[in-house]
Amino acid sequence: MVTRSNDPSATRGGVKARTVTGERILIVGPSWVGDMVMAQSLFMTLKARLPGCMIDVVGPAWSLPIIARMPEVRRALTLDVGHGKTGFKARWRLGRQLRGEYDRAIVLPRSWKSALVPFMASVPSRTGFIGEQRFVILNRRRQLNKKILDQTVKRFVSLGLPRGEAYPPQRIPQPKLRVDPDNQAKLVTAHGLSDRPLIGMMPGAEFGPSKQWPLDYFRLLAETLIDAGYAVAVLGGPKDEAAGEKIALGLPHAFNLCGKTSLADAVDVLGLCQQVVTNDSGLMHVAAAVGTRIQAVYGSTSPHYTPPLSDNAEIHWLNLACSPCFERTCPLGHNNCLKHIMPERLHQAIVAGTPANRDVLARQ
């Protein structure tokens, strides 16, 4: 188990503990970057309603840098369990270590294994949606009404509300990740980033190619933006390095940062960007959470279900008769939902969305 704390008085790592006066809440977090960012809306809701509560989050090891940027969370706990593995022994050990520490648990994933840690920890109240025969390990089960809870973030937040409360009771808080100005300065120097207005590009999407705008379109857009006086930074993981190279190779003021930054670094680079062009991906939600203007391209998925949680976002979605199909690859083999969103459309949106231009347009 790995632990990281946002609270200098937390109990792990040899740091002196403090007295917790509010409800002690353990949350089992999701396994995707975007979902973990959206889960912050739940944490913010809990803190607004219960200011003295203490929130700890169980999540994958990769999630530590994201959770560390959430001031609502005291402590992050991780399991040494491979993706897709049950990891019963590891969950049992963590549960045993946590016995007596919590008053309530909220389980966001709907899998059976995700509810094991709170059960093993004997948390008195264990809330989650009905799924995968969790009738014993969850004792506060909720029925998922997909018509009312039609977005992932709504489902997360609803689990923190009392049963039967009218939903939604108020506007859902938008995630807000902290940025590190000192790290931002280091990243600018380390990667030689241009002093031009920076446009981020995120060509990857873990789900599959049906969510990925064509790389040729990213390249054409990068060329026209650089000609218009912008700089371009391509962000992603090691698997996106080749895509980043295809977009940035040979272009002045273009930087392929794929595989060259940590997740924490990506948070800070996105905070430096004036705007981003992105598929429906985890980094899209990170960019929204640091306040950057979003140009979001949707293909096989729906912006109604997982929109960027920001008032500063523009959606590019054709809403064809065949979409959203929610398939990893196009079942019709043409990817028209993405191919028919042309680079010129994104270029015009970015220019119109530049702060000075937005001010002019607002006065017209």
Contacts in CASP RR format, 6 or more apart in sequence:
PFRMAT RR
TARGET T0000
AUTHOR 0000-0000-0000
METHOD contacts of the structure
MODEL  1
MVTRSNDPSATRGGVKARTVTGERILIVGPSWVGDMVMAQSLFMTLKARL
PGCMIDVVGPAWSLPIIARMPEVRRALTLDVGHGKTGFKARWRLGRQLRG
EYDRAIVLPRSWKSALVPFMASVPSRTGFIGEQRFVILNRRRQLNKKILD
QTVKRFVSLGLPRGEAYPPQRIPQPKLRVDPDNQAKLVTAHGLSDRPLIG
MMPGAEFGPSKQWPLDYFRLLAETLIDAGYAVAVLGGPKDEAAGEKIALG
LPHAFNLCGKTSLADAVDVLGLCQQVVTNDSGLMHVAAAVGTRIQAVYGS
TSPHYTPPLSDNAEIHWLNLACSPCFERTCPLGHNNCLKHIMPERLHQAI
VAGTPANRDVLARQ
1 77 0 8 1.000
1 78 0 8 1.000
1 79 0 8 1.000
1 80 0 8 1.000
1 90 0 8 1.000
1 93 0 8 1.000
1 94 0 8 1.000
1 97 0 8 1.000
2 61 0 8 1.000
2 64 0 8 1.000
2 77 0 8 1.000
2 78 0 8 1.000
2 80 0 8 1.000
3 12 0 8 1.000
3 13 0 8 1.000
3 75 0 8 1.000
3 76 0 8 1.000
3 77 0 8 1.000
3 78 0 8 1.000
4 64 0 8 1.000
4 67 0 8 1.000
4 68 0 8 1.000
4 75 0 8 1.000
4 76 0 8 1.000
5 12 0 8 1.000
5 13 0 8 1.000
5 15 0 8 1.000
5 74 0 8 1.000
5 75 0 8 1.000
5 76 0 8 1.000
6 67 0 8 1.000
6 68 0 8 1.000
6 70 0 8 1.000
6 71 0 8 1.000
6 73 0 8 1.000
6 74 0 8 1.000
6 75 0 8 1.000
6 76 0 8 1.000
7 74 0 8 1.000
7 75 0 8 1.000
8 15 0 8 1.000
9 15 0 8 1.000
9 16 0 8 1.000
9 17 0 8 1.000
9 18 0 8 1.000
10 17 0 8 1.000
10 74 0 8 1.000
10 75 0 8 1.000
11 17 0 8 1.000
11 75 0 8 1.000
12 75 0 8 1.000
20 54 0 8 1.000
21 52 0 8 1.000
22 50 0 8 1.000
22 52 0 8 1.000
22 53 0 8 1.000
22 54 0 8 1.000
23 50 0 8 1.000
23 52 0 8 1.000
23 53 0 8 1.000
23 54 0 8 1.000
23 103 0 8 1.000
23 104 0 8 1.000
24 53 0 8 1.000
24 54 0 8 1.000
24 56 0 8 1.000
24 101 0 8 1.000
24 102 0 8 1.000
24 103 0 8 1.000
24 104 0 8 1.000
25 46 0 8 1.000
25 53 0 8 1.000
25 54 0 8 1.000
25 55 0 8 1.000
25 56 0 8 1.000
25 102 0 8 1.000
25 103 0 8 1.000
25 104 0 8 1.000
25 105 0 8 1.000
25 106 0 8 1.000
26 56 0 8 1.000
26 57 0 8 1.000
26 58 0 8 1.000
26 98 0 8 1.000
26 101 0 8 1.000
26 102 0 8 1.000
26 104 0 8 1.000
26 105 0 8 1.000
26 106 0 8 1.000
26 117 0 8 1.000
26 118 0 8 1.000
26 121 0 8 1.000
26 123 0 8 1.000
27 39 0 8 1.000
27 42 0 8 1.000
27 43 0 8 1.000
27 55 0 8 1.000
27 56 0 8 1.000
27 57 0 8 1.000
27 58 0 8 1.000
27 105 0 8 1.000
27 106 0 8 1.000
27 107 0 8 1.000
27 108 0 8 1.000
28 57 0 8 1.000
28 58 0 8 1.000
28 59 0 8 1.000
28 105 0 8 1.000
28 106 0 8 1.000
28 107 0 8 1.000
28 108 0 8 1.000
28 109 0 8 1.000
28 114 0 8 1.000
28 115 0 8 1.000
28 117 0 8 1.000
28 118 0 8 1.000
29 35 0 8 1.000
29 36 0 8 1.000
29 39 0 8 1.000
29 57 0 8 1.000
29 58 0 8 1.000
29 59 0 8 1.000
29 63 0 8 1.000
29 107 0 8 1.000
29 108 0 8 1.000
29 109 0 8 1.000
29 114 0 8 1.000
30 36 0 8 1.000
30 39 0 8 1.000
30 108 0 8 1.000
30 109 0 8 1.000
31 59 0 8 1.000
31 60 0 8 1.000
31 83 0 8 1.000
31 109 0 8 1.000
32 206 0 8 1.000
32 282 0 8 1.000
33 62 0 8 1.000
33 63 0 8 1.000
33 66 0 8 1.000
33 206 0 8 1.000
33 263 0 8 1.000
33 281 0 8 1.000
33 282 0 8 1.000
33 283 0 8 1.000
33 285 0 8 1.000
33 286 0 8 1.000
34 281 0 8 1.000
34 282 0 8 1.000
34 284 0 8 1.000
34 285 0 8 1.000
34 286 0 8 1.000
34 306 0 8 1.000
35 108 0 8 1.000
35 152 0 8 1.000
35 156 0 8 1.000
36 59 0 8 1.000
36 63 0 8 1.000
36 66 0 8 1.000
36 67 0 8 1.000
37 66 0 8 1.000
37 175 0 8 1.000
37 177 0 8 1.000
37 282 0 8 1.000
37 285 0 8 1.000
37 286 0 8 1.000
37 288 0 8 1.000
37 289 0 8 1.000
37 309 0 8 1.000
38 152 0 8 1.000
38 153 0 8 1.000
38 156 0 8 1.000
38 175 0 8 1.000
38 285 0 8 1.000
38 306 0 8 1.000
38 309 0 8 1.000
39 57 0 8 1.000
39 108 0 8 1.000
39 156 0 8 1.000
40 70 0 8 1.000
40 72 0 8 1.000
40 175 0 8 1.000
40 176 0 8 1.000
40 177 0 8 1.000
40 289 0 8 1.000
41 153 0 8 1.000
41 156 0 8 1.000
41 157 0 8 1.000
41 172 0 8 1.000
41 173 0 8 1.000
41 174 0 8 1.000
41 175 0 8 1.000
41 309 0 8 1.000
42 106 0 8 1.000
42 108 0 8 1.000
42 156 0 8 1.000
42 157 0 8 1.000
42 159 0 8 1.000
42 160 0 8 1.000
43 55 0 8 1.000
43 57 0 8 1.000
43 70 0 8 1.000
43 72 0 8 1.000
43 73 0 8 1.000
44 72 0 8 1.000
44 173 0 8 1.000
44 175 0 8 1.000
44 176 0 8 1.000
45 157 0 8 1.000
45 160 0 8 1.000
45 161 0 8 1.000
45 172 0 8 1.000
45 173 0 8 1.000
46 53 0 8 1.000
46 55 0 8 1.000
46 72 0 8 1.000
46 160 0 8 1.000
47 53 0 8 1.000
47 55 0 8 1.000
47 72 0 8 1.000
48 173 0 8 1.000
54 74 0 8 1.000
55 72 0 8 1.000
55 73 0 8 1.000
55 74 0 8 1.000
56 73 0 8 1.000
56 74 0 8 1.000
56 75 0 8 1.000
56 76 0 8 1.000
56 77 0 8 1.000
56 102 0 8 1.000
57 63 0 8 1.000
57 67 0 8 1.000
57 73 0 8 1.000
57 75 0 8 1.000
57 76 0 8 1.000
57 77 0 8 1.000
58 76 0 8 1.000
58 77 0 8 1.000
58 78 0 8 1.000
58 79 0 8 1.000
58 94 0 8 1.000
58 117 0 8 1.000
59 67 0 8 1.000
59 76 0 8 1.000
59 77 0 8 1.000
59 78 0 8 1.000
59 79 0 8 1.000
60 78 0 8 1.000
60 79 0 8 1.000
60 83 0 8 1.000
61 78 0 8 1.000
61 80 0 8 1.000
62 263 0 8 1.000
63 76 0 8 1.000
63 78 0 8 1.000
64 76 0 8 1.000
64 78 0 8 1.000
65 262 0 8 1.000
65 263 0 8 1.000
65 264 0 8 1.000
65 267 0 8 1.000
66 177 0 8 1.000
66 263 0 8 1.000
66 267 0 8 1.000
66 286 0 8 1.000
67 73 0 8 1.000
67 76 0 8 1.000
68 76 0 8 1.000
68 264 0 8 1.000
69 177 0 8 1.000
69 178 0 8 1.000
69 179 0 8 1.000
69 264 0 8 1.000
69 267 0 8 1.000
70 177 0 8 1.000
70 178 0 8 1.000
71 178 0 8 1.000
77 94 0 8 1.000
77 98 0 8 1.000
79 87 0 8 1.000
79 90 0 8 1.000
79 91 0 8 1.000
79 94 0 8 1.000
79 117 0 8 1.000
80 90 0 8 1.000
81 87 0 8 1.000
81 90 0 8 1.000
81 91 0 8 1.000
86 113 0 8 1.000
87 113 0 8 1.000
88 113 0 8 1.000
88 116 0 8 1.000
91 113 0 8 1.000
91 116 0 8 1.000
91 117 0 8 1.000
91 120 0 8 1.000
92 116 0 8 1.000
92 120 0 8 1.000
94 117 0 8 1.000
94 120 0 8 1.000
94 121 0 8 1.000
95 116 0 8 1.000
95 117 0 8 1.000
95 118 0 8 1.000
95 120 0 8 1.000
95 121 0 8 1.000
96 120 0 8 1.000
96 121 0 8 1.000
97 121 0 8 1.000
98 117 0 8 1.000
98 121 0 8 1.000
98 123 0 8 1.000
99 121 0 8 1.000
99 122 0 8 1.000
100 121 0 8 1.000
100 122 0 8 1.000
100 123 0 8 1.000
101 121 0 8 1.000
102 118 0 8 1.000
102 121 0 8 1.000
102 123 0 8 1.000
103 123 0 8 1.000
103 124 0 8 1.000
103 125 0 8 1.000
104 123 0 8 1.000
104 124 0 8 1.000
104 125 0 8 1.000
104 126 0 8 1.000
104 127 0 8 1.000
105 118 0 8 1.000
105 121 0 8 1.000
105 123 0 8 1.000
105 125 0 8 1.000
105 126 0 8 1.000
105 127 0 8 1.000
106 127 0 8 1.000
106 128 0 8 1.000
106 159 0 8 1.000
106 160 0 8 1.000
107 114 0 8 1.000
107 115 0 8 1.000
107 118 0 8 1.000
107 126 0 8 1.000
107 127 0 8 1.000
107 128 0 8 1.000
107 138 0 8 1.000
107 159 0 8 1.000
108 114 0 8 1.000
108 128 0 8 1.000
108 156 0 8 1.000
108 159 0 8 1.000
110 128 0 8 1.000
110 129 0 8 1.000
110 131 0 8 1.000
110 132 0 8 1.000
110 144 0 8 1.000
111 132 0 8 1.000
112 131 0 8 1.000
112 132 0 8 1.000
112 133 0 8 1.000
112 134 0 8 1.000
112 137 0 8 1.000
115 126 0 8 1.000
115 128 0 8 1.000
115 134 0 8 1.000
115 137 0 8 1.000
115 138 0 8 1.000
116 137 0 8 1.000
118 126 0 8 1.000
118 137 0 8 1.000
119 126 0 8 1.000
119 136 0 8 1.000
119 137 0 8 1.000
119 138 0 8 1.000
125 139 0 8 1.000
125 140 0 8 1.000
126 137 0 8 1.000
126 138 0 8 1.000
126 139 0 8 1.000
126 140 0 8 1.000
127 138 0 8 1.000
127 140 0 8 1.000
127 141 0 8 1.000
127 142 0 8 1.000
127 159 0 8 1.000
127 160 0 8 1.000
128 134 0 8 1.000
128 138 0 8 1.000
128 140 0 8 1.000
128 141 0 8 1.000
128 142 0 8 1.000
128 159 0 8 1.000
129 141 0 8 1.000
129 142 0 8 1.000
129 143 0 8 1.000
129 144 0 8 1.000
129 155 0 8 1.000
129 159 0 8 1.000
130 141 0 8 1.000
130 142 0 8 1.000
130 143 0 8 1.000
130 144 0 8 1.000
134 141 0 8 1.000
135 141 0 8 1.000
140 163 0 8 1.000
142 158 0 8 1.000
142 159 0 8 1.000
142 163 0 8 1.000
144 155 0 8 1.000
148 154 0 8 1.000
148 167 0 8 1.000
149 155 0 8 1.000
149 158 0 8 1.000
149 167 0 8 1.000
150 304 0 8 1.000
150 305 0 8 1.000
151 304 0 8 1.000
151 305 0 8 1.000
151 306 0 8 1.000
151 307 0 8 1.000
152 305 0 8 1.000
152 306 0 8 1.000
153 172 0 8 1.000
153 309 0 8 1.000
154 167 0 8 1.000
154 168 0 8 1.000
154 172 0 8 1.000
157 168 0 8 1.000
157 172 0 8 1.000
158 167 0 8 1.000
158 168 0 8 1.000
161 167 0 8 1.000
161 169 0 8 1.000
172 309 0 8 1.000
174 288 0 8 1.000
174 289 0 8 1.000
174 309 0 8 1.000
174 310 0 8 1.000
174 311 0 8 1.000
175 285 0 8 1.000
175 288 0 8 1.000
175 289 0 8 1.000
175 309 0 8 1.000
176 289 0 8 1.000
176 290 0 8 1.000
176 291 0 8 1.000
177 267 0 8 1.000
177 286 0 8 1.000
177 289 0 8 1.000
177 290 0 8 1.000
179 267 0 8 1.000
179 268 0 8 1.000
179 271 0 8 1.000
179 290 0 8 1.000
180 264 0 8 1.000
180 267 0 8 1.000
180 268 0 8 1.000
183 264 0 8 1.000
183 265 0 8 1.000
183 268 0 8 1.000
184 268 0 8 1.000
184 269 0 8 1.000
184 271 0 8 1.000
184 272 0 8 1.000
187 193 0 8 1.000
187 261 0 8 1.000
187 265 0 8 1.000
187 268 0 8 1.000
187 269 0 8 1.000
187 272 0 8 1.000
188 272 0 8 1.000
191 233 0 8 1.000
191 255 0 8 1.000
191 257 0 8 1.000
191 260 0 8 1.000
192 255 0 8 1.000
193 231 0 8 1.000
193 233 0 8 1.000
193 255 0 8 1.000
193 272 0 8 1.000
194 231 0 8 1.000
194 253 0 8 1.000
194 255 0 8 1.000
196 229 0 8 1.000
196 230 0 8 1.000
196 231 0 8 1.000
196 253 0 8 1.000
197 229 0 8 1.000
197 230 0 8 1.000
197 231 0 8 1.000
197 274 0 8 1.000
197 354 0 8 1.000
198 230 0 8 1.000
198 231 0 8 1.000
198 232 0 8 1.000
198 233 0 8 1.000
198 272 0 8 1.000
198 273 0 8 1.000
198 274 0 8 1.000
199 225 0 8 1.000
199 230 0 8 1.000
199 231 0 8 1.000
199 232 0 8 1.000
199 233 0 8 1.000
199 273 0 8 1.000
199 274 0 8 1.000
199 275 0 8 1.000
199 276 0 8 1.000
199 277 0 8 1.000
199 350 0 8 1.000
200 232 0 8 1.000
200 233 0 8 1.000
200 234 0 8 1.000
200 235 0 8 1.000
200 269 0 8 1.000
200 270 0 8 1.000
200 273 0 8 1.000
200 275 0 8 1.000
200 276 0 8 1.000
200 277 0 8 1.000
200 278 0 8 1.000
200 287 0 8 1.000
201 218 0 8 1.000
201 221 0 8 1.000
201 222 0 8 1.000
201 232 0 8 1.000
201 233 0 8 1.000
201 234 0 8 1.000
201 235 0 8 1.000
201 247 0 8 1.000
201 276 0 8 1.000
201 277 0 8 1.000
201 278 0 8 1.000
202 234 0 8 1.000
202 235 0 8 1.000
202 236 0 8 1.000
202 276 0 8 1.000
202 277 0 8 1.000
202 278 0 8 1.000
202 279 0 8 1.000
202 281 0 8 1.000
202 283 0 8 1.000
202 284 0 8 1.000
202 287 0 8 1.000
203 212 0 8 1.000
203 213 0 8 1.000
203 215 0 8 1.000
203 218 0 8 1.000
203 234 0 8 1.000
203 236 0 8 1.000
203 240 0 8 1.000
203 243 0 8 1.000
203 244 0 8 1.000
203 247 0 8 1.000
203 279 0 8 1.000
204 212 0 8 1.000
204 236 0 8 1.000
204 240 0 8 1.000
204 243 0 8 1.000
204 279 0 8 1.000
204 281 0 8 1.000
204 283 0 8 1.000
205 211 0 8 1.000
205 212 0 8 1.000
205 279 0 8 1.000
205 280 0 8 1.000
205 281 0 8 1.000
206 281 0 8 1.000
206 282 0 8 1.000
207 280 0 8 1.000
207 281 0 8 1.000
207 301 0 8 1.000
207 328 0 8 1.000
208 328 0 8 1.000
208 329 0 8 1.000
209 328 0 8 1.000
209 329 0 8 1.000
209 330 0 8 1.000
209 335 0 8 1.000
210 299 0 8 1.000
210 300 0 8 1.000
210 325 0 8 1.000
210 327 0 8 1.000
210 328 0 8 1.000
210 329 0 8 1.000
210 330 0 8 1.000
210 335 0 8 1.000
210 337 0 8 1.000
210 338 0 8 1.000
211 279 0 8 1.000
211 280 0 8 1.000
211 281 0 8 1.000
211 298 0 8 1.000
211 299 0 8 1.000
211 300 0 8 1.000
211 301 0 8 1.000
212 279 0 8 1.000
212 338 0 8 1.000
213 277 0 8 1.000
213 279 0 8 1.000
213 297 0 8 1.000
213 338 0 8 1.000
213 341 0 8 1.000
214 335 0 8 1.000
214 338 0 8 1.000
214 339 0 8 1.000
215 243 0 8 1.000
215 246 0 8 1.000
215 247 0 8 1.000
217 341 0 8 1.000
217 342 0 8 1.000
217 343 0 8 1.000
217 346 0 8 1.000
218 234 0 8 1.000
218 243 0 8 1.000
218 246 0 8 1.000
218 247 0 8 1.000
218 277 0 8 1.000
218 343 0 8 1.000
219 246 0 8 1.000
219 247 0 8 1.000
220 343 0 8 1.000
221 277 0 8 1.000
221 343 0 8 1.000
221 346 0 8 1.000
221 347 0 8 1.000
222 232 0 8 1.000
222 247 0 8 1.000
222 248 0 8 1.000
222 251 0 8 1.000
222 254 0 8 1.000
223 251 0 8 1.000
224 343 0 8 1.000
224 347 0 8 1.000
225 232 0 8 1.000
225 347 0 8 1.000
225 350 0 8 1.000
226 232 0 8 1.000
226 251 0 8 1.000
226 252 0 8 1.000
226 253 0 8 1.000
226 254 0 8 1.000
228 347 0 8 1.000
228 351 0 8 1.000
229 253 0 8 1.000
230 253 0 8 1.000
230 274 0 8 1.000
230 350 0 8 1.000
231 253 0 8 1.000
231 254 0 8 1.000
231 255 0 8 1.000
232 247 0 8 1.000
232 248 0 8 1.000
232 251 0 8 1.000
232 253 0 8 1.000
232 254 0 8 1.000
232 255 0 8 1.000
233 254 0 8 1.000
233 255 0 8 1.000
233 257 0 8 1.000
233 269 0 8 1.000
233 273 0 8 1.000
234 240 0 8 1.000
234 243 0 8 1.000
234 244 0 8 1.000
234 247 0 8 1.000
234 248 0 8 1.000
234 254 0 8 1.000
234 255 0 8 1.000
234 256 0 8 1.000
234 257 0 8 1.000
234 258 0 8 1.000
235 257 0 8 1.000
235 258 0 8 1.000
235 261 0 8 1.000
235 266 0 8 1.000
235 269 0 8 1.000
235 270 0 8 1.000
235 283 0 8 1.000
236 244 0 8 1.000
236 257 0 8 1.000
236 258 0 8 1.000
236 259 0 8 1.000
236 261 0 8 1.000
236 266 0 8 1.000
236 283 0 8 1.000
237 258 0 8 1.000
237 259 0 8 1.000
238 258 0 8 1.000
238 259 0 8 1.000
240 258 0 8 1.000
240 259 0 8 1.000
241 256 0 8 1.000
241 258 0 8 1.000
241 259 0 8 1.000
243 258 0 8 1.000
244 256 0 8 1.000
244 258 0 8 1.000
245 256 0 8 1.000
245 258 0 8 1.000
247 254 0 8 1.000
247 256 0 8 1.000
248 254 0 8 1.000
248 255 0 8 1.000
248 256 0 8 1.000
249 256 0 8 1.000
257 266 0 8 1.000
257 269 0 8 1.000
261 269 0 8 1.000
266 283 0 8 1.000
266 286 0 8 1.000
267 286 0 8 1.000
267 290 0 8 1.000
270 276 0 8 1.000
270 283 0 8 1.000
270 286 0 8 1.000
270 287 0 8 1.000
270 290 0 8 1.000
270 292 0 8 1.000
271 287 0 8 1.000
271 290 0 8 1.000
271 291 0 8 1.000
271 292 0 8 1.000
273 287 0 8 1.000
273 292 0 8 1.000
274 292 0 8 1.000
274 293 0 8 1.000
274 354 0 8 1.000
274 355 0 8 1.000
275 292 0 8 1.000
275 293 0 8 1.000
275 294 0 8 1.000
275 295 0 8 1.000
275 350 0 8 1.000
275 353 0 8 1.000
275 354 0 8 1.000
276 283 0 8 1.000
276 284 0 8 1.000
276 287 0 8 1.000
276 292 0 8 1.000
276 293 0 8 1.000
276 294 0 8 1.000
276 295 0 8 1.000
277 295 0 8 1.000
277 297 0 8 1.000
277 346 0 8 1.000
277 350 0 8 1.000
278 284 0 8 1.000
278 287 0 8 1.000
278 294 0 8 1.000
278 295 0 8 1.000
278 296 0 8 1.000
278 297 0 8 1.000
279 296 0 8 1.000
279 297 0 8 1.000
279 298 0 8 1.000
280 296 0 8 1.000
280 297 0 8 1.000
280 298 0 8 1.000
280 299 0 8 1.000
280 301 0 8 1.000
280 303 0 8 1.000
280 306 0 8 1.000
284 294 0 8 1.000
284 296 0 8 1.000
284 308 0 8 1.000
285 308 0 8 1.000
285 309 0 8 1.000
287 294 0 8 1.000
287 308 0 8 1.000
288 294 0 8 1.000
288 308 0 8 1.000
288 309 0 8 1.000
288 310 0 8 1.000
288 312 0 8 1.000
288 313 0 8 1.000
289 309 0 8 1.000
289 310 0 8 1.000
291 310 0 8 1.000
291 312 0 8 1.000
292 312 0 8 1.000
293 312 0 8 1.000
293 313 0 8 1.000
293 314 0 8 1.000
293 353 0 8 1.000
294 308 0 8 1.000
294 310 0 8 1.000
294 312 0 8 1.000
294 313 0 8 1.000
294 314 0 8 1.000
295 313 0 8 1.000
295 314 0 8 1.000
295 316 0 8 1.000
295 346 0 8 1.000
295 349 0 8 1.000
295 350 0 8 1.000
296 303 0 8 1.000
296 307 0 8 1.000
296 308 0 8 1.000
296 313 0 8 1.000
296 314 0 8 1.000
296 315 0 8 1.000
296 316 0 8 1.000
297 316 0 8 1.000
297 317 0 8 1.000
297 338 0 8 1.000
297 341 0 8 1.000
297 346 0 8 1.000
298 315 0 8 1.000
298 316 0 8 1.000
298 317 0 8 1.000
298 324 0 8 1.000
298 337 0 8 1.000
299 317 0 8 1.000
299 318 0 8 1.000
299 323 0 8 1.000
299 324 0 8 1.000
299 337 0 8 1.000
299 338 0 8 1.000
300 323 0 8 1.000
300 324 0 8 1.000
300 325 0 8 1.000
300 326 0 8 1.000
300 327 0 8 1.000
300 328 0 8 1.000
300 330 0 8 1.000
300 337 0 8 1.000
301 324 0 8 1.000
301 326 0 8 1.000
302 317 0 8 1.000
302 323 0 8 1.000
302 324 0 8 1.000
302 326 0 8 1.000
303 315 0 8 1.000
303 317 0 8 1.000
305 324 0 8 1.000
307 313 0 8 1.000
307 315 0 8 1.000
314 349 0 8 1.000
314 353 0 8 1.000
316 341 0 8 1.000
316 345 0 8 1.000
316 346 0 8 1.000
316 349 0 8 1.000
317 323 0 8 1.000
317 337 0 8 1.000
318 336 0 8 1.000
318 337 0 8 1.000
318 340 0 8 1.000
318 341 0 8 1.000
320 336 0 8 1.000
320 337 0 8 1.000
320 340 0 8 1.000
322 331 0 8 1.000
322 332 0 8 1.000
322 336 0 8 1.000
322 337 0 8 1.000
323 337 0 8 1.000
325 331 0 8 1.000
330 337 0 8 1.000
351 357 0 8 1.000
352 358 0 8 1.000
352 361 0 8 1.000
END
